[in-house]
């Protein structure tokens, strides 16, 4: 088997209340989160996990604030890794919130993967979720529309050493991506585990869910599956993942 490497891509930052990411903990504590995508690669193949948020001008109108420097665009981040859009043959969206799939249309040669449960909900979300999918806003087409997705039905191996795991809770169809590296499994957890602080629990306690969820019972089941998997977890919005340029 050819092992994979993982490079985090920084696509912007934004101020948030920490309790939005750590359920019922740390209200009023302000943190800065990272908007992330992930280049997963070996000597023969390259794929992208998530494609980041909309530009700040659009984000300011519809969502919580995000800043983005010229060096933090998706094109610039791939360029520093000597990679162009057309080299990417697989795009995996952990879920279809606006800050995880806005860049999909840039990848003209890729196949796109998302869970069927996620697509079904994205097209008909509860009112409390609609803004996250940019659904129901007059004159606005959600960023996942127009993409020819291959819809997955639960846990699926997409390539040798690349497996997605259905982890509902944050959204009905969110998925984590399990990557086989030379140092074991790395799990790109998306918003199921947004911060390293979600992992700071006693050995036999469950991980801490985000404060933004659809189904808390399903969420705890998903957190248990990720914890039982072992390996290394890469959270979906923690700037500290950028302390290494490539994993492992």
C-alpha positions in Angstrom: 0.0 0.0 0.0 1.1 3.6 -0.7 0.7 5.7 2.3 -0.9 9.1 2.3 0.2 12.5 3.5 -2.1 15.4 4.7 -1.4 19.1 4.3 -3.8 21.5 6.0 -4.8 24.6 3.9 -5.7 27.8 5.7 -8.5 29.6 3.8 -9.4 32.3 6.3 -10.0 33.0 10.0 -12.9 34.3 12.1 -13.7 35.4 15.6 -16.2 33.2 17.4 -17.6 32.4 20.9 -15.9 29.2 22.1 -19.2 27.7 23.4 -20.4 27.5 19.8 -17.8 24.7 19.4 -17.7 23.2 23.0 -21.3 22.4 24.0 -22.3 24.2 27.3 -18.7 25.1 28.1 -16.7 28.3 28.0 -19.5 30.8 27.2 -18.2 34.3 26.5 -14.6 33.2 25.7 -13.6 34.6 22.4 -11.4 32.5 20.1 -10.2 32.7 16.5 -11.0 29.7 14.3 -9.4 28.6 11.1 -11.3 27.9 7.9 -9.6 24.7 6.6 -9.3 22.4 3.7 -7.0 19.5 3.4 -4.8 18.3 0.5 -4.3 14.5 0.8 -1.6 13.1 -1.4 1.0 10.5 -2.2 3.4 10.2 -5.1 0.7 9.3 -7.5 -2.6 10.9 -6.4 -4.0 14.1 -4.9 -7.4 14.8 -3.4 -9.1 17.5 -1.4 -11.1 17.2 1.7 -13.5 20.3 1.9 -13.0 23.4 -0.2 -13.5 26.2 2.2 -15.8 29.3 2.6 -17.1 32.0 0.3 -15.1 35.2 -0.1 -15.3 37.7 2.8 -17.5 40.0 0.8 -20.2 37.4 0.5 -19.6 36.0 4.0 -20.1 39.4 5.6 -23.6 39.6 4.0 -24.9 36.2 4.9 -22.7 34.7 7.7 -20.5 35.4 10.7 -17.3 37.3 9.7 -14.4 35.7 8.1 -11.1 37.4 7.0 -9.0 36.1 4.2 -5.6 37.4 3.0 -4.5 36.9 -0.6 -2.2 34.1 0.6 -5.2 32.3 2.0 -7.2 31.8 -1.2 -7.6 28.2 -2.3 -5.5 28.8 -5.4 -2.7 30.3 -3.4 -2.7 27.5 -0.8 -2.6 24.8 -3.5 0.1 26.8 -5.3 2.5 26.8 -2.4 2.2 23.0 -2.6 2.9 23.0 -6.3 -0.7 21.9 -7.1 -3.3 23.1 -9.5 -7.0 22.7 -9.5 -7.0 20.3 -12.5 -4.6 17.9 -10.7 -7.3 17.1 -8.1 -9.3 14.0 -9.1 -11.3 13.5 -5.9 -13.1 16.1 -3.7 -14.7 14.8 -0.5 -17.0 17.2 1.3 -17.4 16.3 5.0 -20.7 18.2 4.8 -22.4 20.9 2.8 -22.3 23.9 5.1 -21.2 27.1 3.3 -17.7 27.1 4.8 -16.8 23.6 3.6 -17.9 23.4 0.0 -17.8 26.9 -1.6 -14.7 26.1 -3.7 -16.1 22.9 -5.3 -16.7 24.5 -8.7 -13.0 25.3 -9.1 -12.2 21.6 -9.5 -13.1 20.8 -13.1 -11.5 17.4 -13.3 -12.7 16.0 -10.0 -15.3 13.5 -8.8 -17.2 14.8 -5.8 -18.4 12.7 -2.9 -20.9 13.5 -0.1 -23.3 11.4 1.9 -26.8 11.0 0.5 -28.2 11.9 3.9 -26.3 15.2 3.8 -27.6 16.1 0.3 -31.2 15.3 1.2 -31.0 17.5 4.3 -29.1 20.3 2.6 -31.9 20.6 0.0 -34.6 20.7 2.7 -33.1 21.8 6.0 -34.8 22.9 9.1 -35.2 26.7 9.4 -32.5 26.8 12.1 -30.1 25.2 9.6 -31.0 27.0 6.4 -28.5 29.8 6.6 -25.6 27.3 7.0 -26.6 25.8 3.7 -27.5 29.2 2.1 -30.9 27.7 1.4 -34.1 29.7 0.9 -32.3 33.0 0.4 -33.8 34.9 -2.5 -31.5 35.1 -5.5 -28.9 32.9 -3.9 -27.9 29.5 -5.2 -26.4 27.2 -2.5 -22.7 26.4 -3.3 -23.4 22.7 -3.6 -25.9 23.2 -6.4 -24.6 22.5 -9.9 -22.0 19.9 -8.6 -22.4 16.3 -9.9 -22.0 14.5 -6.6 -21.6 10.8 -6.2 -23.9 10.1 -3.2 -22.6 7.7 -0.6 -24.6 5.4 1.7 -22.6 5.2 4.9 -19.0 4.1 5.5 -17.2 3.7 2.2 -13.7 3.0 1.0 -13.0 5.5 -1.8 -9.4 4.5 -2.5 -6.8 2.2 -0.9 -6.1 3.9 2.5 -8.9 6.4 2.2 -12.2 5.6 4.0 -15.1 7.8 4.9 -17.1 7.3 8.1 -20.6 8.5 8.5 -20.7 10.6 11.7 -24.1 12.2 12.0 -24.9 14.7 14.7 -23.5 18.1 13.7 -25.5 17.5 10.5 -27.5 14.4 9.5 -24.9 13.3 6.9 -21.6 14.7 8.0 -18.7 12.3 7.4 -15.1 12.0 8.7 -12.3 10.9 6.4 -9.9 8.2 7.7 -6.5 8.4 6.0 -3.8 5.7 6.2 -0.4 7.2 6.7 2.9 5.7 7.5 2.3 6.5 11.1 -1.2 5.0 11.3 -4.7 6.3 10.8 -5.3 10.1 10.8 -9.0 11.1 11.0 -10.0 14.4 9.3 -13.0 15.0 11.5 -14.6 18.1 10.0 -17.1 19.8 12.3 -17.8 16.7 14.3 -14.7 17.6 16.2 -14.0 21.3 15.6 -11.3 21.9 18.2 -8.6 20.0 20.0 -10.4 21.1 23.2 -13.3 18.8 22.2 -10.8 15.9 22.9 -9.8 17.0 26.4 -11.7 14.5 28.4 -10.9 11.7 30.9 -10.0 8.4 29.3 -13.5 6.8 29.7 -15.6 10.0 29.0 -17.0 10.8 25.6 -15.5 13.6 23.5 -17.2 17.0 23.9 -19.7 17.8 21.0 -20.0 21.1 19.3 -22.7 23.5 20.4 -24.1 23.4 16.8 -25.9 20.1 16.2 -29.0 18.4 14.8 -29.2 15.2 16.8 -27.3 15.0 20.1 -27.9 11.2 20.6 -26.5 10.4 17.1 -23.7 12.9 17.8 -22.5 11.0 20.9 -22.6 7.7 19.0 -20.4 9.2 16.3 -18.0 10.6 18.8 -17.7 7.2 20.3 -16.9 5.6 16.9 -14.2 8.1 16.3 -12.7 7.6 19.7 -12.7 3.8 19.4 -10.9 4.1 16.0 -7.9 5.5 17.8 -5.1 7.1 15.7 -4.7 10.8 15.3 -7.6 13.3 15.0 -7.4 16.5 13.0 -10.2 18.9 14.1 -12.1 20.9 11.5 -11.5 24.5 12.7 -8.5 24.6 15.1 -5.7 26.9 14.0 -3.2 24.6 15.8 -3.4 22.1 13.0 -1.3 24.6 11.1 1.6 24.1 13.4 2.7 21.3 11.0 2.7 21.9 7.3 2.3 18.2 6.5 1.1 15.2 8.5 2.4 12.8 9.6 
